[in-house]
Amino acid sequence: MRRVVITGLGAITPIGNNVEEFWNGIKEGKCGIEEIKAFDISNFKVKLAAEVKNYNAEDYFEKREAKRLDKFSQYAIIAAREAWKDSKLDKEKENMERVGIVVGSGIGGIKTIETENKKCIEKGPDRVSPMYIPMGILNMATGNVAIDIGAKGESVAMVTACASGTHCIGEAFRMVKHGYQDIVLAGGTEASITPLSIAGFTNIKALSKSEDKTRASIPFDKERNGFVMGEGAGVIILEELEHALARGAKIYAEIVGYGATSDAYHITSPAPGGEGGARAMKIAMEEANVKPEDITYINAHGTSTPLNDSCETQAIKTALGEENAKKVMVSSTKGHTGHLLGAAGGIEAIVCTKSLEEGFVPATINYKVPDEECDLDVVPNKGRKTEVKYAISNSLGFGGHNSSILLKKWN
């Protein structure tokens, strides 16, 4: 069994278009939620989302290339390029057949799907773009990153709704730990702020209809009433420890545990008491040989929906025990970024990594009204400067998917 470390970080988010901007935004308590600008919202009940700001595809891609990439693939490539550059890996010195890619998405190229469907209905089937399929299918974020980086190892797209990003990192961890790959770029990407996507999530009653950006995404707050859609990508580089040390790589943190479970309960609601999420955290701790009292920080899934936050609170109590659960710091950064669906686990893994590196626990911002069903230390409104030894990142998805990764401070 080989040890696995994180040696590169890349992100494009609603509060920063690279890791430095993103992390500074987290520390400052910046909220990236604003009125939707991507389309006309006159007839929509939901008015707010967390869009990537100041984004021009041609700043990153040639015009022809940009037209052939749905935005979810663009975001994945941008985050992967930053992570690769940050890692200081050299294609000329690496065996690229031992470099893998695992980048997931919850929705995939929905903008392309909407556009081409409209063409088919209004103008006829012959007007549908020949690029419709390779732009829209969900695995193309992984495929396009592999092409862009030149990675010839395993290339896989995990799809588990909002748990996708964390599942991707967990499966990449296993690939490296068990010797299948030496290096894997892993994370998630999403570009789902579109009319059809917003309408669908609205009608399933998942989104907040608040028009006040400071009271829309409010995890663990008693007045929470739904999540806010976000977009972007987060990609990290997982590397076998001896390989990283041999090339003198900067090591941010170590991944020491991964748990993945299924509720087998309901298509959208979590199992009562967060039973499945609790098992995922327990499995991650068992793999890492870490005791509940060792955990310093949990970056919660914390979507700001009534059921998720109360069930996740119960899951944490079950996994850590009541006494330890009261001591651990548990925050959700979705007040900053909105909910990036399949990309949430990618950017939140970066939050945990930076938290371990710098000794800073992010706040749950915009928190006002305590909820007796969410009675943990949710780090309300102001982050804390404190040593973080072990951090868990949780992601839960429609369909009953649960995933947890456990990260350790690098010494």
BAGUSE-947394 format. One record per residue (C-alpha): residue number from 0; residue in one letter; x, y, z. Coordinates in pm, whole numbers, plus 50000, padded with zeros to 5 digits. Layout:
// residues N
NODE   n res  east north    up
NODE NUM   A     X     Y     Z
...
This chain:
// residues 411
NODE   n res  east north    up
NODE   0   M 50000 50000 50000
NODE   1   R 50153 50327 49886
NODE   2   R 50105 50668 50046
NODE   3   V 49924 50935 49845
NODE   4   V 49992 51309 49864
NODE   5   I 49849 51621 49702
NODE   6   T 50104 51813 49494
NODE   7   G 49895 52044 49275
NODE   8   L 49576 52252 49299
NODE   9   G 49360 52416 49032
NODE  10   A 49024 52595 49052
NODE  11   I 48783 52827 48877
NODE  12   T 48495 52931 49103
NODE  13   P 48228 53197 49169
NODE  14   I 48467 53376 49409
NODE  15   G 48793 53346 49218
NODE  16   N 48921 53219 48884
NODE  17   N 49230 53052 49030
NODE  18   V 49324 52888 49360
NODE  19   E 49479 53198 49516
NODE  20   E 49173 53415 49445
NODE  21   F 48938 53137 49554
NODE  22   W 49114 53068 49884
NODE  23   N 49146 53439 49963
NODE  24   G 48772 53469 49899
NODE  25   I 48704 53183 50140
NODE  26   K 48920 53342 50412
NODE  27   E 48758 53683 50360
NODE  28   G 48406 53539 50380
NODE  29   K 48328 53651 50025
NODE  30   C 47985 53559 49883
NODE  31   G 47978 53481 49510
NODE  32   I 47597 53474 49482
NODE  33   E 47430 53734 49260
NODE  34   E 47133 53774 49028
NODE  35   I 47160 53540 48730
NODE  36   K 47314 53704 48424
NODE  37   A 47344 53401 48194
NODE  38   F 46985 53424 48067
NODE  39   D 46660 53618 48106
NODE  40   I 46513 53532 48446
NODE  41   S 46188 53730 48410
NODE  42   N 45968 53419 48420
NODE  43   F 46178 53227 48672
NODE  44   K 46093 53188 49040
NODE  45   V 46463 53151 49125
NODE  46   K 46663 53467 49060
NODE  47   L 47002 53400 49220
NODE  48   A 47300 53179 49138
NODE  49   A 47675 53177 49191
NODE  50   E 47823 53231 48846
NODE  51   V 48191 53243 48753
NODE  52   K 48278 53612 48713
NODE  53   N 48472 53793 48439
NODE  54   Y 48499 53479 48228
NODE  55   N 48595 53498 47862
NODE  56   A 48667 53160 47702
NODE  57   E 48905 53319 47452
NODE  58   D 49135 53419 47737
NODE  59   Y 49208 53046 47773
NODE  60   F 49133 52889 47434
NODE  61   E 49161 52966 47065
NODE  62   K 48826 53083 46927
NODE  63   R 48772 52766 46722
NODE  64   E 48863 52544 47016
NODE  65   A 48630 52731 47253
NODE  66   K 48337 52676 47017
NODE  67   R 48399 52300 47030
NODE  68   L 48403 52277 47409
NODE  69   D 48098 52304 47633
NODE  70   K 48169 52529 47930
NODE  71   F 48189 52235 48171
NODE  72   S 48483 52098 47970
NODE  73   Q 48640 52444 47951
NODE  74   Y 48629 52480 48328
NODE  75   A 48781 52133 48378
NODE  76   I 49070 52207 48143
NODE  77   I 49139 52544 48308
NODE  78   A 49150 52391 48657
NODE  79   A 49362 52097 48539
NODE  80   R 49613 52326 48366
NODE  81   E 49654 52528 48685
NODE  82   A 49698 52213 48896
NODE  83   W 49957 52072 48654
NODE  84   K 50151 52399 48648
NODE  85   D 50131 52425 49027
NODE  86   S 50271 52072 49067
NODE  87   K 50574 52156 48847
NODE  88   L 50541 51819 48678
NODE  89   D 50728 51791 48348
NODE  90   K 50576 51587 48064
NODE  91   E 50922 51524 47923
NODE  92   K 51036 51361 48247
NODE  93   E 50723 51162 48335
NODE  94   N 50591 50835 48203
NODE  95   M 50259 50976 48084
NODE  96   E 50117 50624 48063
NODE  97   R 50123 50630 48445
NODE  98   V 49929 50957 48465
NODE  99   G 49551 50922 48500
NODE 100   I 49250 51153 48490
NODE 101   V 48931 51118 48698
NODE 102   V 48709 51426 48658
NODE 103   G 48335 51401 48715
NODE 104   S 48027 51615 48662
NODE 105   G 47670 51590 48780
NODE 106   I 47505 51738 48470
NODE 107   G 47764 51752 48190
NODE 108   G 47713 51965 47881
NODE 109   I 47358 52075 47950
NODE 110   K 47400 52412 47777
NODE 111   T 47494 52234 47455
NODE 112   I 47206 51989 47499
NODE 113   E 46955 52274 47543
NODE 114   T 47089 52468 47245
NODE 115   E 47092 52175 47005
NODE 116   N 46753 52045 47120
NODE 117   K 46603 52387 47040
NODE 118   K 46763 52377 46693
NODE 119   C 46625 52029 46629
NODE 120   I 46269 52132 46720
NODE 121   E 46267 52474 46552
NODE 122   K 46489 52420 46246
NODE 123   G 46490 52044 46191
NODE 124   P 46732 51758 46261
NODE 125   D 46976 51852 45986
NODE 126   R 47064 52171 46175
NODE 127   V 47190 51989 46484
NODE 128   S 47565 52041 46521
NODE 129   P 47791 51742 46451
NODE 130   M 47974 51851 46768
NODE 131   Y 47659 51807 46978
NODE 132   I 47749 51461 47107
NODE 133   P 48123 51516 47179
NODE 134   M 48039 51846 47348
NODE 135   G 47746 51723 47556
NODE 136   I 47841 51379 47684
NODE 137   L 47957 51383 48041
NODE 138   N 48286 51194 48005
NODE 139   M 48429 51460 47776
NODE 140   A 48560 51672 48063
NODE 141   T 48791 51384 48150
NODE 142   G 48863 51311 47784
NODE 143   N 48946 51672 47703
NODE 144   V 49169 51709 48009
NODE 145   A 49358 51395 47913
NODE 146   I 49412 51530 47560
NODE 147   D 49517 51871 47687
NODE 148   I 49762 51735 47947
NODE 149   G 49877 51439 47739
NODE 150   A 49784 51187 48009
NODE 151   K 49768 50831 47874
NODE 152   G 49683 50639 48189
NODE 153   E 49336 50556 48320
NODE 154   S 49078 50811 48207
NODE 155   V 48747 50781 48390
NODE 156   A 48445 51002 48462
NODE 157   M 48261 50929 48786
NODE 158   V 47896 51035 48791
NODE 159   T 47723 51036 49129
NODE 160   A 47533 51366 49115
NODE 161   C 47656 51606 49385
NODE 162   A 47897 51345 49522
NODE 163   S 48084 51316 49189
NODE 164   G 48386 51534 49270
NODE 165   T 48462 51359 49598
NODE 166   H 48405 51015 49447
NODE 167   C 48652 51106 49172
NODE 168   I 48918 51204 49425
NODE 169   G 48852 50893 49631
NODE 170   E 48879 50659 49334
NODE 171   A 49195 50840 49218
NODE 172   F 49336 50790 49569
NODE 173   R 49277 50416 49532
NODE 174   M 49442 50409 49188
NODE 175   V 49760 50558 49329
NODE 176   K 49752 50375 49664
NODE 177   H 49721 50033 49498
NODE 178   G 49982 50102 49232
NODE 179   Y 49774 50138 48918
NODE 180   Q 49892 50496 48857
NODE 181   D 50170 50719 48989
NODE 182   I 49988 51049 48931
NODE 183   V 49616 51125 48890
NODE 184   L 49440 51456 48823
NODE 185   A 49105 51433 48999
NODE 186   G 48806 51649 49084
NODE 187   G 48484 51781 48937
NODE 188   T 48342 52038 48698
NODE 189   E 47999 52190 48637
NODE 190   A 47834 52454 48418
NODE 191   S 47466 52405 48491
NODE 192   I 47335 52760 48532
NODE 193   T 47102 52727 48234
NODE 194   P 46724 52775 48193
NODE 195   L 46639 52405 48187
NODE 196   S 46864 52318 48479
NODE 197   I 46739 52602 48699
NODE 198   A 46377 52520 48609
NODE 199   G 46423 52151 48687
NODE 200   F 46587 52206 49023
NODE 201   T 46329 52472 49107
NODE 202   N 46037 52242 49035
NODE 203   I 46183 51962 49245
NODE 204   K 46187 52223 49525
NODE 205   A 46563 52202 49575
NODE 206   L 46655 52569 49515
NODE 207   S 46614 52870 49741
NODE 208   K 46377 53133 49605
NODE 209   S 46523 53405 49825
NODE 210   E 46622 53723 49642
NODE 211   D 46854 53831 49923
NODE 212   K 47204 53697 49850
NODE 213   T 47286 53698 50220
NODE 214   R 46989 53475 50306
NODE 215   A 46979 53238 50009
NODE 216   S 47256 52986 50080
NODE 217   I 47253 52961 50460
NODE 218   P 47371 52614 50566
NODE 219   F 47265 52495 50913
NODE 220   D 47054 52810 50963
NODE 221   K 46700 52737 51083
NODE 222   E 46557 52954 50802
NODE 223   R 46733 52763 50522
NODE 224   N 46499 52676 50236
NODE 225   G 46709 52538 49951
NODE 226   F 47046 52558 49781
NODE 227   V 47185 52810 49533
NODE 228   M 47328 52681 49204
NODE 229   G 47698 52740 49147
NODE 230   E 47942 52663 48867
NODE 231   G 48314 52607 48812
NODE 232   A 48572 52334 48861
NODE 233   G 48824 52206 49114
NODE 234   V 49106 51967 49026
NODE 235   I 49384 51834 49249
NODE 236   I 49691 51626 49168
NODE 237   L 49734 51305 49366
NODE 238   E 50082 51159 49358
NODE 239   E 50257 50859 49509
NODE 240   L 50469 50984 49798
NODE 241   E 50807 50845 49694
NODE 242   H 50755 50973 49339
NODE 243   A 50680 51321 49478
NODE 244   L 50979 51319 49714
NODE 245   A 51214 51199 49440
NODE 246   R 51137 51503 49226
NODE 247   G 51136 51749 49516
NODE 248   A 50766 51832 49482
NODE 249   K 50583 52067 49716
NODE 250   I 50344 51854 49921
NODE 251   Y 50026 52024 50039
NODE 252   A 49864 51740 50234
NODE 253   E 49823 51364 50244
NODE 254   I 49507 51170 50166
NODE 255   V 49477 50888 50416
NODE 256   G 49118 50762 50391
NODE 257   Y 48817 50732 50164
NODE 258   G 48465 50607 50230
NODE 259   A 48184 50553 49980
NODE 260   T 47838 50414 50056
NODE 261   S 47483 50399 49925
NODE 262   D 47169 50484 50120
NODE 263   A 46954 50247 49910
NODE 264   Y 46664 50457 50038
NODE 265   H 46525 50734 49812
NODE 266   I 46610 50912 49486
NODE 267   T 46648 51256 49645
NODE 268   S 46611 51236 50025
NODE 269   P 46896 51120 50251
NODE 270   A 46841 50814 50466
NODE 271   P 46696 50887 50810
NODE 272   G 46964 50999 51052
NODE 273   G 47217 51032 50773
NODE 274   E 47298 50663 50815
NODE 275   G 47479 50631 50482
NODE 276   G 47687 50943 50530
NODE 277   A 47790 50825 50876
NODE 278   R 47913 50495 50734
NODE 279   A 48118 50677 50467
NODE 280   M 48297 50884 50734
NODE 281   K 48356 50575 50951
NODE 282   I 48506 50382 50659
NODE 283   A 48740 50672 50579
NODE 284   M 48857 50691 50941
NODE 285   E 48904 50314 50962
NODE 286   E 49119 50311 50647
NODE 287   A 49333 50593 50788
NODE 288   N 49349 50433 51136
NODE 289   V 49230 50765 51275
NODE 290   K 49011 50801 51583
NODE 291   P 48707 51035 51592
NODE 292   E 48878 51257 51850
NODE 293   D 49163 51318 51601
NODE 294   I 48940 51499 51351
NODE 295   T 48981 51877 51366
NODE 296   Y 48758 51996 51083
NODE 297   I 48478 51869 50861
NODE 298   N 48389 52052 50542
NODE 299   A 48025 51950 50536
NODE 300   H 47816 51889 50227
NODE 301   G 47595 52150 50396
NODE 302   T 47370 52243 50105
NODE 303   S 47127 52471 50295
NODE 304   T 46833 52237 50236
NODE 305   P 46624 52144 50541
NODE 306   L 46676 51768 50517
NODE 307   N 47043 51761 50414
NODE 308   D 47176 51975 50696
NODE 309   S 46981 51807 50975
NODE 310   C 47061 51457 50844
NODE 311   E 47429 51542 50799
NODE 312   T 47440 51673 51156
NODE 313   Q 47304 51338 51276
NODE 314   A 47551 51155 51051
NODE 315   I 47845 51340 51207
NODE 316   K 47719 51259 51556
NODE 317   T 47684 50891 51463
NODE 318   A 48026 50872 51298
NODE 319   L 48221 51063 51563
NODE 320   G 48008 51007 51871
NODE 321   E 47807 51281 52044
NODE 322   E 48096 51410 52255
NODE 323   N 48350 51434 51972
NODE 324   A 48090 51576 51733
NODE 325   K 48041 51870 51969
NODE 326   K 48415 51946 51964
NODE 327   V 48487 51923 51590
NODE 328   M 48456 52234 51372
NODE 329   V 48199 52178 51095
NODE 330   S 48147 52443 50829
NODE 331   S 47991 52462 50485
NODE 332   T 48153 52686 50224
NODE 333   K 47844 52679 50001
NODE 334   G 47746 53019 50139
NODE 335   H 48053 53148 49956
NODE 336   T 48024 52952 49630
NODE 337   G 47673 52818 49605
NODE 338   H 47643 52447 49530
NODE 339   L 47861 52340 49237
NODE 340   L 47688 52000 49214
NODE 341   G 47945 51756 49069
NODE 342   A 48225 52010 49113
NODE 343   A 48151 52075 49482
NODE 344   G 48380 51797 49603
NODE 345   G 48664 51926 49386
NODE 346   I 48670 52279 49523
NODE 347   E 48593 52166 49878
NODE 348   A 48890 51926 49872
NODE 349   I 49100 52231 49792
NODE 350   V 48943 52412 50088
NODE 351   C 49042 52124 50319
NODE 352   T 49391 52107 50170
NODE 353   K 49454 52478 50223
NODE 354   S 49296 52460 50569
NODE 355   L 49551 52194 50667
NODE 356   E 49839 52381 50507
NODE 357   E 49767 52724 50655
NODE 358   G 49590 52634 50979
NODE 359   F 49264 52811 50901
NODE 360   V 48907 52684 50933
NODE 361   P 48657 52862 50704
NODE 362   A 48335 53006 50835
NODE 363   T 47976 52917 50755
NODE 364   I 47885 53266 50633
NODE 365   N 47545 53441 50645
NODE 366   Y 47448 53239 50953
NODE 367   K 47188 53406 51176
NODE 368   V 46929 53174 51326
NODE 369   P 47057 52866 51514
NODE 370   D 46872 52540 51457
NODE 371   E 46843 52293 51744
NODE 372   E 46860 52011 51487
NODE 373   C 47198 52140 51363
NODE 374   D 47362 52195 51700
NODE 375   L 47728 52150 51604
NODE 376   D 48008 52408 51600
NODE 377   V 47936 52544 51252
NODE 378   V 48204 52817 51277
NODE 379   P 47947 53094 51231
NODE 380   N 48039 53392 51012
NODE 381   K 48407 53421 51103
NODE 382   G 48684 53176 51016
NODE 383   R 48937 53061 51277
NODE 384   K 49313 53054 51275
NODE 385   T 49397 52720 51437
NODE 386   E 49604 52412 51365
NODE 387   V 49419 52152 51161
NODE 388   K 49562 51798 51180
NODE 389   Y 49291 51594 51008
NODE 390   A 49008 51717 50786
NODE 391   I 48712 51535 50631
NODE 392   S 48533 51651 50318
NODE 393   N 48179 51514 50272
NODE 394   S 47970 51500 49955
NODE 395   L 47623 51349 49919
NODE 396   G 47429 51303 49596
NODE 397   F 47079 51236 49465
NODE 398   G 47036 50861 49432
NODE 399   G 47173 50802 49782
NODE 400   H 47544 50838 49699
NODE 401   N 47774 50926 49992
NODE 402   S 48145 50997 49974
NODE 403   S 48402 51115 50231
NODE 404   I 48773 51176 50199
NODE 405   L 49006 51217 50495
NODE 406   L 49310 51442 50461
NODE 407   K 49608 51476 50695
NODE 408   K 49838 51772 50755
NODE 409   W 50173 51721 50586
NODE 410   N 50472 51735 50819
